[in-house]
């Protein structure tokens, strides 16, 4: 990016996120990109939510992801 910052996109449709796996991937991504978490922006991608039923399914997952993301200084 022009500012020297990177965007990290977390998302997946196969399984709920695993905190330990996300931590390992985050560290690895930052190391490979030559950056730090402080210089990164996080995008939580929950794909397309088309109905109240979809929203009901994704809401607990979104809360879990946000709780995890709050551990870091994005």
N, CA, C, O and CB atoms as a CASP TS submission, in Angstrom:
PFRMAT TS
TARGET T0000
AUTHOR 0000-0000-0000
METHOD Language model
MODEL 1
PARENT N/A
ATOM      1  N   UNK     1       0.845  -1.181   0.000  1.00  0.00           N
ATOM      2  CA  UNK     1       0.000   0.000   0.000  1.00  0.00           C
ATOM      3  C   UNK     1       0.888   1.241   0.000  1.00  0.00           C
ATOM      4  O   UNK     1       2.061   1.174   0.368  1.00  0.00           O
ATOM      5  CB  UNK     1      -0.960   0.000   1.222  1.00  0.00           C
ATOM      6  N   UNK     2       0.333   2.346  -0.406  1.00  0.00           N
ATOM      7  CA  UNK     2       1.088   3.595  -0.521  1.00  0.00           C
ATOM      8  C   UNK     2       1.639   4.078   0.814  1.00  0.00           C
ATOM      9  O   UNK     2       2.705   4.691   0.854  1.00  0.00           O
ATOM     10  CB  UNK     2       0.217   4.667  -1.120  1.00  0.00           C
ATOM     11  N   UNK     3       0.938   3.815   1.891  1.00  0.00           N
ATOM     12  CA  UNK     3       1.338   4.320   3.206  1.00  0.00           C
ATOM     13  C   UNK     3       2.311   3.392   3.916  1.00  0.00           C
ATOM     14  O   UNK     3       2.766   3.705   5.016  1.00  0.00           O
ATOM     15  CB  UNK     3       0.121   4.529   4.071  1.00  0.00           C
ATOM     16  N   UNK     4       2.634   2.266   3.313  1.00  0.00           N
ATOM     17  CA  UNK     4       3.491   1.301   3.984  1.00  0.00           C
ATOM     18  C   UNK     4       2.728   0.395   4.921  1.00  0.00           C
ATOM     19  O   UNK     4       3.332  -0.410   5.630  1.00  0.00           O
ATOM     20  CB  UNK     4       4.563   2.010   4.739  1.00  0.00           C
ATOM     21  N   UNK     5       1.410   0.509   4.941  1.00  0.00           N
ATOM     22  CA  UNK     5       0.576  -0.339   5.774  1.00  0.00           C
ATOM     23  C   UNK     5       0.044  -1.493   4.937  1.00  0.00           C
ATOM     24  O   UNK     5       0.015  -1.419   3.709  1.00  0.00           O
ATOM     25  CB  UNK     5      -0.585   0.469   6.401  1.00  0.00           C
ATOM     26  N   UNK     6      -0.371  -2.547   5.603  1.00  0.00           N
ATOM     27  CA  UNK     6      -0.956  -3.694   4.917  1.00  0.00           C
ATOM     28  C   UNK     6      -2.358  -3.947   5.453  1.00  0.00           C
ATOM     29  O   UNK     6      -2.708  -3.506   6.548  1.00  0.00           O
ATOM     30  CB  UNK     6      -0.071  -4.951   5.087  1.00  0.00           C
ATOM     31  N   UNK     7      -3.144  -4.656   4.673  1.00  0.00           N
ATOM     32  CA  UNK     7      -4.484  -5.062   5.086  1.00  0.00           C
ATOM     33  C   UNK     7      -4.461  -6.571   5.241  1.00  0.00           C
ATOM     34  O   UNK     7      -4.011  -7.293   4.352  1.00  0.00           O
ATOM     35  CB  UNK     7      -5.585  -4.604   4.054  1.00  0.00           C
ATOM     36  N   UNK     8      -4.948  -7.036   6.373  1.00  0.00           N
ATOM     37  CA  UNK     8      -5.027  -8.466   6.635  1.00  0.00           C
ATOM     38  C   UNK     8      -6.498  -8.842   6.639  1.00  0.00           C
ATOM     39  O   UNK     8      -7.299  -8.271   7.379  1.00  0.00           O
ATOM     40  CB  UNK     8      -4.331  -8.851   7.990  1.00  0.00           C
ATOM     41  N   UNK     9      -6.840  -9.809   5.804  1.00  0.00           N
ATOM     42  CA  UNK     9      -8.224 -10.262   5.694  1.00  0.00           C
ATOM     43  C   UNK     9      -8.341 -11.623   6.364  1.00  0.00           C
ATOM     44  O   UNK     9      -7.673 -12.580   5.972  1.00  0.00           O
ATOM     45  CB  UNK     9      -8.683 -10.332   4.203  1.00  0.00           C
ATOM     46  N   UNK    10      -9.190 -11.699   7.372  1.00  0.00           N
ATOM     47  CA  UNK    10      -9.456 -12.971   8.014  1.00  0.00           C
ATOM     48  C   UNK    10     -10.843 -13.420   7.591  1.00  0.00           C
ATOM     49  O   UNK    10     -11.799 -12.646   7.641  1.00  0.00           O
ATOM     50  CB  UNK    10      -9.340 -12.866   9.564  1.00  0.00           C
ATOM     51  N   UNK    11     -10.943 -14.632   7.189  1.00  0.00           N
ATOM     52  CA  UNK    11     -12.245 -15.163   6.799  1.00  0.00           C
ATOM     53  C   UNK    11     -12.106 -16.593   6.356  1.00  0.00           C
ATOM     54  O   UNK    11     -11.020 -17.057   6.008  1.00  0.00           O
ATOM     55  CB  UNK    11     -12.871 -14.323   5.690  1.00  0.00           C
ATOM     56  N   UNK    12     -13.198 -17.268   6.373  1.00  0.00           N
ATOM     57  CA  UNK    12     -13.211 -18.645   5.922  1.00  0.00           C
ATOM     58  C   UNK    12     -14.621 -19.166   5.974  1.00  0.00           C
ATOM     59  O   UNK    12     -15.429 -18.722   6.789  1.00  0.00           O
ATOM     60  CB  UNK    12     -12.277 -19.516   6.765  1.00  0.00           C
ATOM     61  N   UNK    13     -14.915 -20.102   5.108  1.00  0.00           N
ATOM     62  CA  UNK    13     -16.272 -20.633   5.102  1.00  0.00           C
ATOM     63  C   UNK    13     -16.321 -22.102   5.495  1.00  0.00           C
ATOM     64  O   UNK    13     -17.388 -22.716   5.474  1.00  0.00           O
ATOM     65  CB  UNK    13     -16.888 -20.451   3.740  1.00  0.00           C
ATOM     66  N   UNK    14     -15.169 -22.669   5.854  1.00  0.00           N
ATOM     67  CA  UNK    14     -15.121 -24.096   6.162  1.00  0.00           C
ATOM     68  C   UNK    14     -15.305 -24.392   7.644  1.00  0.00           C
ATOM     69  O   UNK    14     -15.839 -25.446   7.992  1.00  0.00           O
ATOM     70  CB  UNK    14     -13.816 -24.671   5.696  1.00  0.00           C
ATOM     71  N   UNK    15     -14.877 -23.492   8.527  1.00  0.00           N
ATOM     72  CA  UNK    15     -14.937 -23.775   9.960  1.00  0.00           C
ATOM     73  C   UNK    15     -14.886 -22.483  10.754  1.00  0.00           C
ATOM     74  O   UNK    15     -14.482 -21.437  10.246  1.00  0.00           O
ATOM     75  CB  UNK    15     -13.789 -24.704  10.381  1.00  0.00           C
ATOM     76  N   UNK    16     -15.301 -22.574  12.003  1.00  0.00           N
ATOM     77  CA  UNK    16     -15.183 -21.424  12.895  1.00  0.00           C
ATOM     78  C   UNK    16     -13.709 -21.125  13.117  1.00  0.00           C
ATOM     79  O   UNK    16     -12.868 -22.021  13.038  1.00  0.00           O
ATOM     80  CB  UNK    16     -15.905 -21.684  14.248  1.00  0.00           C
ATOM     81  N   UNK    17     -13.397 -19.860  13.395  1.00  0.00           N
ATOM     82  CA  UNK    17     -11.993 -19.507  13.589  1.00  0.00           C
ATOM     83  C   UNK    17     -11.423 -20.146  14.854  1.00  0.00           C
ATOM     84  O   UNK    17     -12.123 -20.342  15.848  1.00  0.00           O
ATOM     85  CB  UNK    17     -11.836 -17.990  13.654  1.00  0.00           C
ATOM     86  N   UNK    18     -10.156 -20.456  14.784  1.00  0.00           N
ATOM     87  CA  UNK    18      -9.439 -21.013  15.913  1.00  0.00           C
ATOM     88  C   UNK    18      -8.423 -19.969  16.363  1.00  0.00           C
ATOM     89  O   UNK    18      -7.574 -19.554  15.574  1.00  0.00           O
ATOM     90  CB  UNK    18      -8.749 -22.374  15.545  1.00  0.00           C
ATOM     91  N   UNK    19      -8.500 -19.542  17.616  1.00  0.00           N
ATOM     92  CA  UNK    19      -7.628 -18.478  18.113  1.00  0.00           C
ATOM     93  C   UNK    19      -6.150 -18.803  17.927  1.00  0.00           C
ATOM     94  O   UNK    19      -5.391 -17.956  17.455  1.00  0.00           O
ATOM     95  CB  UNK    19      -7.910 -18.221  19.578  1.00  0.00           C
ATOM     96  N   UNK    20      -5.732 -20.002  18.285  1.00  0.00           N
ATOM     97  CA  UNK    20      -4.318 -20.362  18.183  1.00  0.00           C
ATOM     98  C   UNK    20      -3.848 -20.370  16.731  1.00  0.00           C
ATOM     99  O   UNK    20      -2.747 -19.910  16.427  1.00  0.00           O
ATOM    100  CB  UNK    20      -4.073 -21.730  18.820  1.00  0.00           C
ATOM    101  N   UNK    21      -4.678 -20.890  15.845  1.00  0.00           N
ATOM    102  CA  UNK    21      -4.316 -20.914  14.429  1.00  0.00           C
ATOM    103  C   UNK    21      -4.226 -19.492  13.874  1.00  0.00           C
ATOM    104  O   UNK    21      -3.307 -19.170  13.121  1.00  0.00           O
ATOM    105  CB  UNK    21      -5.340 -21.739  13.624  1.00  0.00           C
ATOM    106  N   UNK    22      -5.179 -18.653  14.247  1.00  0.00           N
ATOM    107  CA  UNK    22      -5.167 -17.263  13.783  1.00  0.00           C
ATOM    108  C   UNK    22      -3.928 -16.540  14.294  1.00  0.00           C
ATOM    109  O   UNK    22      -3.315 -15.770  13.554  1.00  0.00           O
ATOM    110  CB  UNK    22      -6.440 -16.526  14.243  1.00  0.00           C
ATOM    111  N   UNK    23      -3.551 -16.778  15.549  1.00  0.00           N
ATOM    112  CA  UNK    23      -2.350 -16.152  16.115  1.00  0.00           C
ATOM    113  C   UNK    23      -1.110 -16.549  15.323  1.00  0.00           C
ATOM    114  O   UNK    23      -0.281 -15.702  14.988  1.00  0.00           O
ATOM    115  CB  UNK    23      -2.180 -16.545  17.595  1.00  0.00           C
ATOM    116  N   UNK    24      -0.989 -17.839  15.027  1.00  0.00           N
ATOM    117  CA  UNK    24       0.170 -18.321  14.275  1.00  0.00           C
ATOM    118  C   UNK    24       0.186 -17.742  12.860  1.00  0.00           C
ATOM    119  O   UNK    24       1.239 -17.342  12.363  1.00  0.00           O
ATOM    120  CB  UNK    24       0.168 -19.856  14.217  1.00  0.00           C
ATOM    121  N   UNK    25      -0.964 -17.699  12.224  1.00  0.00           N
ATOM    122  CA  UNK    25      -1.031 -17.155  10.871  1.00  0.00           C
ATOM    123  C   UNK    25      -0.741 -15.656  10.868  1.00  0.00           C
ATOM    124  O   UNK    25      -0.064 -15.153   9.972  1.00  0.00           O
ATOM    125  CB  UNK    25      -2.407 -17.428  10.255  1.00  0.00           C
ATOM    126  N   UNK    26      -1.250 -14.952  11.863  1.00  0.00           N
ATOM    127  CA  UNK    26      -1.020 -13.513  11.945  1.00  0.00           C
ATOM    128  C   UNK    26       0.469 -13.217  12.088  1.00  0.00           C
ATOM    129  O   UNK    26       1.005 -12.357  11.389  1.00  0.00           O
ATOM    130  CB  UNK    26      -1.800 -12.908  13.122  1.00  0.00           C
ATOM    131  N   UNK    27       1.126 -13.922  12.985  1.00  0.00           N
ATOM    132  CA  UNK    27       2.571 -13.721  13.175  1.00  0.00           C
ATOM    133  C   UNK    27       3.328 -14.024  11.893  1.00  0.00           C
ATOM    134  O   UNK    27       4.222 -13.275  11.500  1.00  0.00           O
ATOM    135  CB  UNK    27       3.099 -14.607  14.321  1.00  0.00           C
ATOM    136  N   UNK    28       2.975 -15.108  11.252  1.00  0.00           N
ATOM    137  CA  UNK    28       3.640 -15.509  10.019  1.00  0.00           C
ATOM    138  C   UNK    28       3.407 -14.489   8.900  1.00  0.00           C
ATOM    139  O   UNK    28       4.340 -14.125   8.185  1.00  0.00           O
ATOM    140  CB  UNK    28       3.151 -16.890   9.583  1.00  0.00           C
ATOM    141  N   UNK    29       2.174 -14.036   8.754  1.00  0.00           N
ATOM    142  CA  UNK    29       1.864 -13.041   7.716  1.00  0.00           C
ATOM    143  C   UNK    29       2.643 -11.751   7.918  1.00  0.00           C
ATOM    144  O   UNK    29       3.210 -11.204   6.972  1.00  0.00           O
ATOM    145  CB  UNK    29       0.369 -12.739   7.701  1.00  0.00           C
ATOM    146  N   UNK    30       2.669 -11.276   9.137  1.00  0.00           N
ATOM    147  CA  UNK    30       3.398 -10.037   9.412  1.00  0.00           C
ATOM    148  C   UNK    30       4.890 -10.205   9.146  1.00  0.00           C
ATOM    149  O   UNK    30       5.527  -9.322   8.571  1.00  0.00           O
ATOM    150  CB  UNK    30       3.171  -9.596  10.860  1.00  0.00           C
ATOM    151  N   UNK    31       5.435 -11.322   9.560  1.00  0.00           N
ATOM    152  CA  UNK    31       6.854 -11.585   9.342  1.00  0.00           C
ATOM    153  C   UNK    31       7.172 -11.638   7.843  1.00  0.00           C
ATOM    154  O   UNK    31       8.138 -11.023   7.390  1.00  0.00           O
ATOM    155  CB  UNK    31       7.264 -12.905  10.023  1.00  0.00           C
ATOM    156  N   UNK    32       6.365 -12.367   7.084  1.00  0.00           N
ATOM    157  CA  UNK    32       6.605 -12.486   5.635  1.00  0.00           C
ATOM    158  C   UNK    32       6.406 -11.162   4.910  1.00  0.00           C
ATOM    159  O   UNK    32       7.078 -10.894   3.914  1.00  0.00           O
ATOM    160  CB  UNK    32       5.681 -13.538   5.034  1.00  0.00           C
ATOM    161  N   UNK    33       5.487 -10.330   5.402  1.00  0.00           N
ATOM    162  CA  UNK    33       5.230  -9.030   4.765  1.00  0.00           C
ATOM    163  C   UNK    33       6.217  -7.973   5.242  1.00  0.00           C
ATOM    164  O   UNK    33       6.258  -6.871   4.696  1.00  0.00           O
ATOM    165  CB  UNK    33       3.797  -8.568   5.050  1.00  0.00           C
ATOM    166  N   UNK    34       7.016  -8.302   6.263  1.00  0.00           N
ATOM    167  CA  UNK    34       7.975  -7.338   6.787  1.00  0.00           C
ATOM    168  C   UNK    34       7.300  -6.174   7.484  1.00  0.00           C
ATOM    169  O   UNK    34       7.736  -5.029   7.368  1.00  0.00           O
ATOM    170  CB  UNK    34       8.849  -6.825   5.679  1.00  0.00           C
ATOM    171  N   UNK    35       6.233  -6.477   8.210  1.00  0.00           N
ATOM    172  CA  UNK    35       5.478  -5.425   8.888  1.00  0.00           C
ATOM    173  C   UNK    35       5.114  -5.878  10.295  1.00  0.00           C
ATOM    174  O   UNK    35       5.522  -6.950  10.742  1.00  0.00           O
ATOM    175  CB  UNK    35       4.205  -5.059   8.090  1.00  0.00           C
ATOM    176  N   UNK    36       4.351  -5.059  10.974  1.00  0.00           N
ATOM    177  CA  UNK    36       3.885  -5.369  12.320  1.00  0.00           C
ATOM    178  C   UNK    36       2.369  -5.230  12.363  1.00  0.00           C
ATOM    179  O   UNK    36       1.751  -4.699  11.439  1.00  0.00           O
ATOM    180  CB  UNK    36       4.557  -4.441  13.374  1.00  0.00           C
ATOM    181  N   UNK    37       1.795  -5.706  13.429  1.00  0.00           N
ATOM    182  CA  UNK    37       0.347  -5.584  13.595  1.00  0.00           C
ATOM    183  C   UNK    37      -0.063  -4.112  13.636  1.00  0.00           C
ATOM    184  O   UNK    37      -1.101  -3.734  13.092  1.00  0.00           O
ATOM    185  CB  UNK    37      -0.115  -6.305  14.881  1.00  0.00           C
ATOM    186  N   UNK    38       0.749  -3.293  14.278  1.00  0.00           N
ATOM    187  CA  UNK    38       0.426  -1.860  14.389  1.00  0.00           C
ATOM    188  C   UNK    38       0.334  -1.180  13.029  1.00  0.00           C
ATOM    189  O   UNK    38      -0.343  -0.161  12.889  1.00  0.00           O
ATOM    190  CB  UNK    38       1.472  -1.152  15.239  1.00  0.00           C
ATOM    191  N   UNK    39       0.997  -1.726  12.044  1.00  0.00           N
ATOM    192  CA  UNK    39       0.970  -1.150  10.698  1.00  0.00           C
ATOM    193  C   UNK    39       0.000  -1.897   9.784  1.00  0.00           C
ATOM    194  O   UNK    39       0.078  -1.793   8.560  1.00  0.00           O
ATOM    195  CB  UNK    39       2.373  -1.166  10.090  1.00  0.00           C
ATOM    196  N   UNK    40      -0.903  -2.642  10.387  1.00  0.00           N
ATOM    197  CA  UNK    40      -1.850  -3.446   9.625  1.00  0.00           C
ATOM    198  C   UNK    40      -3.282  -3.010   9.922  1.00  0.00           C
ATOM    199  O   UNK    40      -3.595  -2.524  11.009  1.00  0.00           O
ATOM    200  CB  UNK    40      -1.667  -4.938   9.943  1.00  0.00           C
ATOM    201  N   UNK    41      -4.123  -3.197   8.942  1.00  0.00           N
ATOM    202  CA  UNK    41      -5.563  -3.005   9.117  1.00  0.00           C
ATOM    203  C   UNK    41      -6.204  -4.377   8.992  1.00  0.00           C
ATOM    204  O   UNK    41      -5.771  -5.193   8.178  1.00  0.00           O
ATOM    205  CB  UNK    41      -6.160  -1.984   8.061  1.00  0.00           C
ATOM    206  N   UNK    42      -7.219  -4.633   9.781  1.00  0.00           N
ATOM    207  CA  UNK    42      -7.883  -5.927   9.774  1.00  0.00           C
ATOM    208  C   UNK    42      -9.232  -5.810   9.098  1.00  0.00           C
ATOM    209  O   UNK    42      -9.994  -4.879   9.361  1.00  0.00           O
ATOM    210  CB  UNK    42      -8.041  -6.468  11.199  1.00  0.00           C
ATOM    211  N   UNK    43      -9.526  -6.763   8.221  1.00  0.00           N
ATOM    212  CA  UNK    43     -10.839  -6.869   7.588  1.00  0.00           C
ATOM    213  C   UNK    43     -11.420  -8.210   8.010  1.00  0.00           C
ATOM    214  O   UNK    43     -10.828  -9.257   7.754  1.00  0.00           O
ATOM    215  CB  UNK    43     -10.751  -6.742   6.012  1.00  0.00           C
ATOM    216  N   UNK    44     -12.568  -8.177   8.649  1.00  0.00           N
ATOM    217  CA  UNK    44     -13.276  -9.413   8.998  1.00  0.00           C
ATOM    218  C   UNK    44     -14.311  -9.653   7.903  1.00  0.00           C
ATOM    219  O   UNK    44     -15.226  -8.849   7.724  1.00  0.00           O
ATOM    220  CB  UNK    44     -13.956  -9.323  10.435  1.00  0.00           C
ATOM    221  N   UNK    45     -14.172 -10.736   7.186  1.00  0.00           N
ATOM    222  CA  UNK    45     -15.013 -11.021   6.029  1.00  0.00           C
ATOM    223  C   UNK    45     -15.977 -12.153   6.364  1.00  0.00           C
ATOM    224  O   UNK    45     -15.564 -13.286   6.610  1.00  0.00           O
ATOM    225  CB  UNK    45     -14.150 -11.385   4.796  1.00  0.00           C
ATOM    226  N   UNK    46     -17.255 -11.830   6.370  1.00  0.00           N
ATOM    227  CA  UNK    46     -18.274 -12.829   6.673  1.00  0.00           C
ATOM    228  C   UNK    46     -19.099 -13.191   5.448  1.00  0.00           C
ATOM    229  O   UNK    46     -20.214 -13.701   5.559  1.00  0.00           O
ATOM    230  CB  UNK    46     -19.183 -12.328   7.772  1.00  0.00           C
ATOM    231  N   UNK    47     -18.538 -12.920   4.290  1.00  0.00           N
ATOM    232  CA  UNK    47     -19.191 -13.252   3.033  1.00  0.00           C
ATOM    233  C   UNK    47     -20.535 -12.539   2.919  1.00  0.00           C
ATOM    234  O   UNK    47     -20.740 -11.492   3.535  1.00  0.00           O
ATOM    235  CB  UNK    47     -19.379 -14.767   2.912  1.00  0.00           C
ATOM    236  N   UNK    48     -21.418 -13.084   2.161  1.00  0.00           N
ATOM    237  CA  UNK    48     -22.699 -12.431   1.900  1.00  0.00           C
ATOM    238  C   UNK    48     -23.734 -12.889   2.924  1.00  0.00           C
ATOM    239  O   UNK    48     -23.939 -14.084   3.134  1.00  0.00           O
ATOM    240  CB  UNK    48     -23.186 -12.735   0.463  1.00  0.00           C
ATOM    241  N   UNK    49     -24.376 -11.919   3.548  1.00  0.00           N
ATOM    242  CA  UNK    49     -25.437 -12.206   4.514  1.00  0.00           C
ATOM    243  C   UNK    49     -26.737 -11.768   3.854  1.00  0.00           C
ATOM    244  O   UNK    49     -26.977 -10.574   3.676  1.00  0.00           O
ATOM    245  CB  UNK    49     -25.200 -11.466   5.907  1.00  0.00           C
ATOM    246  N   UNK    50     -27.574 -12.735   3.492  1.00  0.00           N
ATOM    247  CA  UNK    50     -28.767 -12.454   2.692  1.00  0.00           C
ATOM    248  C   UNK    50     -30.067 -12.403   3.489  1.00  0.00           C
ATOM    249  O   UNK    50     -31.073 -11.893   2.996  1.00  0.00           O
ATOM    250  CB  UNK    50     -28.896 -13.482   1.630  1.00  0.00           C
ATOM    251  N   UNK    51     -30.058 -12.919   4.698  1.00  0.00           N
ATOM    252  CA  UNK    51     -31.324 -13.024   5.418  1.00  0.00           C
ATOM    253  C   UNK    51     -31.098 -12.899   6.920  1.00  0.00           C
ATOM    254  O   UNK    51     -29.965 -12.899   7.403  1.00  0.00           O
ATOM    255  CB  UNK    51     -32.023 -14.355   5.093  1.00  0.00           C
ATOM    256  N   UNK    52     -32.201 -12.792   7.636  1.00  0.00           N
ATOM    257  CA  UNK    52     -32.127 -12.763   9.099  1.00  0.00           C
ATOM    258  C   UNK    52     -31.557 -14.083   9.618  1.00  0.00           C
ATOM    259  O   UNK    52     -30.859 -14.104  10.632  1.00  0.00           O
ATOM    260  CB  UNK    52     -33.528 -12.497   9.717  1.00  0.00           C
ATOM    261  N   UNK    53     -31.849 -15.169   8.931  1.00  0.00           N
ATOM    262  CA  UNK    53     -31.306 -16.472   9.321  1.00  0.00           C
ATOM    263  C   UNK    53     -29.779 -16.471   9.183  1.00  0.00           C
ATOM    264  O   UNK    53     -29.074 -16.931  10.082  1.00  0.00           O
ATOM    265  CB  UNK    53     -31.928 -17.604   8.458  1.00  0.00           C
ATOM    266  N   UNK    54     -29.273 -15.959   8.067  1.00  0.00           N
ATOM    267  CA  UNK    54     -27.823 -15.854   7.891  1.00  0.00           C
ATOM    268  C   UNK    54     -27.211 -14.985   8.980  1.00  0.00           C
ATOM    269  O   UNK    54     -26.165 -15.318   9.537  1.00  0.00           O
ATOM    270  CB  UNK    54     -27.486 -15.281   6.504  1.00  0.00           C
ATOM    271  N   UNK    55     -27.862 -13.880   9.277  1.00  0.00           N
ATOM    272  CA  UNK    55     -27.371 -12.975  10.313  1.00  0.00           C
ATOM    273  C   UNK    55     -27.329 -13.674  11.667  1.00  0.00           C
ATOM    274  O   UNK    55     -26.372 -13.510  12.423  1.00  0.00           O
ATOM    275  CB  UNK    55     -28.251 -11.720  10.391  1.00  0.00           C
ATOM    276  N   UNK    56     -28.349 -14.443  11.970  1.00  0.00           N
ATOM    277  CA  UNK    56     -28.380 -15.189  13.224  1.00  0.00           C
ATOM    278  C   UNK    56     -27.249 -16.195  13.330  1.00  0.00           C
ATOM    279  O   UNK    56     -26.748 -16.463  14.422  1.00  0.00           O
ATOM    280  CB  UNK    56     -29.699 -15.897  13.368  1.00  0.00           C
ATOM    281  N   UNK    57     -26.854 -16.745  12.207  1.00  0.00           N
ATOM    282  CA  UNK    57     -25.759 -17.715  12.197  1.00  0.00           C
ATOM    283  C   UNK    57     -24.399 -17.034  12.331  1.00  0.00           C
ATOM    284  O   UNK    57     -23.507 -17.557  12.999  1.00  0.00           O
ATOM    285  CB  UNK    57     -25.799 -18.541  10.915  1.00  0.00           C
ATOM    286  N   UNK    58     -24.238 -15.880  11.707  1.00  0.00           N
ATOM    287  CA  UNK    58     -22.931 -15.234  11.681  1.00  0.00           C
ATOM    288  C   UNK    58     -22.684 -14.354  12.906  1.00  0.00           C
ATOM    289  O   UNK    58     -21.531 -14.075  13.236  1.00  0.00           O
ATOM    290  CB  UNK    58     -22.798 -14.407  10.427  1.00  0.00           C
ATOM    291  N   UNK    59     -23.720 -13.922  13.569  1.00  0.00           N
ATOM    292  CA  UNK    59     -23.562 -12.992  14.695  1.00  0.00           C
ATOM    293  C   UNK    59     -22.658 -13.539  15.802  1.00  0.00           C
ATOM    294  O   UNK    59     -21.775 -12.809  16.253  1.00  0.00           O
ATOM    295  CB  UNK    59     -24.919 -12.660  15.275  1.00  0.00           C
ATOM    296  N   UNK    60     -22.826 -14.775  16.263  1.00  0.00           N
ATOM    297  CA  UNK    60     -21.899 -15.283  17.294  1.00  0.00           C
ATOM    298  C   UNK    60     -20.459 -15.366  16.789  1.00  0.00           C
ATOM    299  O   UNK    60     -19.517 -15.099  17.535  1.00  0.00           O
ATOM    300  CB  UNK    60     -22.352 -16.665  17.771  1.00  0.00           C
ATOM    301  N   UNK    61     -20.297 -15.730  15.541  1.00  0.00           N
ATOM    302  CA  UNK    61     -18.963 -15.803  14.947  1.00  0.00           C
ATOM    303  C   UNK    61     -18.333 -14.417  14.881  1.00  0.00           C
ATOM    304  O   UNK    61     -17.149 -14.254  15.179  1.00  0.00           O
ATOM    305  CB  UNK    61     -19.028 -16.428  13.542  1.00  0.00           C
ATOM    306  N   UNK    62     -19.114 -13.431  14.496  1.00  0.00           N
ATOM    307  CA  UNK    62     -18.607 -12.056  14.433  1.00  0.00           C
ATOM    308  C   UNK    62     -18.176 -11.583  15.814  1.00  0.00           C
ATOM    309  O   UNK    62     -17.127 -10.954  15.953  1.00  0.00           O
ATOM    310  CB  UNK    62     -19.675 -11.106  13.855  1.00  0.00           C
ATOM    311  N   UNK    63     -18.962 -11.874  16.819  1.00  0.00           N
ATOM    312  CA  UNK    63     -18.600 -11.484  18.189  1.00  0.00           C
ATOM    313  C   UNK    63     -17.286 -12.138  18.621  1.00  0.00           C
ATOM    314  O   UNK    63     -16.446 -11.492  19.249  1.00  0.00           O
ATOM    315  CB  UNK    63     -19.725 -11.867  19.169  1.00  0.00           C
ATOM    316  N   UNK    64     -17.109 -13.414  18.286  1.00  0.00           N
ATOM    317  CA  UNK    64     -15.876 -14.126  18.637  1.00  0.00           C
ATOM    318  C   UNK    64     -14.681 -13.492  17.929  1.00  0.00           C
ATOM    319  O   UNK    64     -13.630 -13.292  18.539  1.00  0.00           O
ATOM    320  CB  UNK    64     -15.987 -15.626  18.268  1.00  0.00           C
ATOM    321  N   UNK    65     -14.839 -13.179  16.653  1.00  0.00           N
ATOM    322  CA  UNK    65     -13.744 -12.574  15.893  1.00  0.00           C
ATOM    323  C   UNK    65     -13.383 -11.194  16.427  1.00  0.00           C
ATOM    324  O   UNK    65     -12.203 -10.860  16.541  1.00  0.00           O
ATOM    325  CB  UNK    65     -14.118 -12.477  14.419  1.00  0.00           C
ATOM    326  N   UNK    66     -14.376 -10.404  16.751  1.00  0.00           N
ATOM    327  CA  UNK    66     -14.117  -9.060  17.281  1.00  0.00           C
ATOM    328  C   UNK    66     -13.428  -9.150  18.636  1.00  0.00           C
ATOM    329  O   UNK    66     -12.508  -8.379  18.911  1.00  0.00           O
ATOM    330  CB  UNK    66     -15.433  -8.256  17.404  1.00  0.00           C
ATOM    331  N   UNK    67     -13.857 -10.076  19.484  1.00  0.00           N
ATOM    332  CA  UNK    67     -13.208 -10.250  20.792  1.00  0.00           C
ATOM    333  C   UNK    67     -11.738 -10.620  20.603  1.00  0.00           C
ATOM    334  O   UNK    67     -10.874 -10.109  21.316  1.00  0.00           O
ATOM    335  CB  UNK    67     -13.935 -11.341  21.629  1.00  0.00           C
ATOM    336  N   UNK    68     -11.451 -11.501  19.650  1.00  0.00           N
ATOM    337  CA  UNK    68     -10.066 -11.872  19.366  1.00  0.00           C
ATOM    338  C   UNK    68      -9.287 -10.671  18.839  1.00  0.00           C
ATOM    339  O   UNK    68      -8.166 -10.415  19.279  1.00  0.00           O
ATOM    340  CB  UNK    68     -10.014 -13.030  18.353  1.00  0.00           C
ATOM    341  N   UNK    69      -9.867  -9.943  17.911  1.00  0.00           N
ATOM    342  CA  UNK    69      -9.173  -8.816  17.264  1.00  0.00           C
ATOM    343  C   UNK    69      -8.853  -7.700  18.252  1.00  0.00           C
ATOM    344  O   UNK    69      -7.877  -6.974  18.062  1.00  0.00           O
ATOM    345  CB  UNK    69     -10.023  -8.259  16.120  1.00  0.00           C
ATOM    346  N   UNK    70      -9.640  -7.552  19.282  1.00  0.00           N
ATOM    347  CA  UNK    70      -9.407  -6.489  20.266  1.00  0.00           C
ATOM    348  C   UNK    70      -8.123  -6.696  21.066  1.00  0.00           C
ATOM    349  O   UNK    70      -7.697  -5.792  21.785  1.00  0.00           O
ATOM    350  CB  UNK    70     -10.582  -6.401  21.216  1.00  0.00           C
ATOM    351  N   UNK    71      -7.516  -7.840  20.956  1.00  0.00           N
ATOM    352  CA  UNK    71      -6.254  -8.106  21.657  1.00  0.00           C
ATOM    353  C   UNK    71      -5.080  -7.361  21.024  1.00  0.00           C
ATOM    354  O   UNK    71      -4.015  -7.247  21.630  1.00  0.00           O
ATOM    355  CB  UNK    71      -5.966  -9.606  21.666  1.00  0.00           C
ATOM    356  N   UNK    72      -5.271  -6.864  19.827  1.00  0.00           N
ATOM    357  CA  UNK    72      -4.162  -6.292  19.050  1.00  0.00           C
ATOM    358  C   UNK    72      -4.377  -4.822  18.730  1.00  0.00           C
ATOM    359  O   UNK    72      -5.514  -4.359  18.638  1.00  0.00           O
ATOM    360  CB  UNK    72      -3.976  -7.067  17.760  1.00  0.00           C
ATOM    361  N   UNK    73      -3.289  -4.095  18.563  1.00  0.00           N
ATOM    362  CA  UNK    73      -3.367  -2.654  18.248  1.00  0.00           C
ATOM    363  C   UNK    73      -3.414  -2.391  16.728  1.00  0.00           C
ATOM    364  O   UNK    73      -2.458  -1.857  16.165  1.00  0.00           O
ATOM    365  CB  UNK    73      -2.160  -1.918  18.863  1.00  0.00           C
ATOM    366  N   UNK    74      -4.494  -2.755  16.087  1.00  0.00           N
ATOM    367  CA  UNK    74      -4.633  -2.566  14.644  1.00  0.00           C
ATOM    368  C   UNK    74      -4.551  -1.111  14.304  1.00  0.00           C
ATOM    369  O   UNK    74      -4.646  -0.745  13.133  1.00  0.00           O
ATOM    370  CB  UNK    74      -5.943  -3.148  14.136  1.00  0.00           C
TER
END
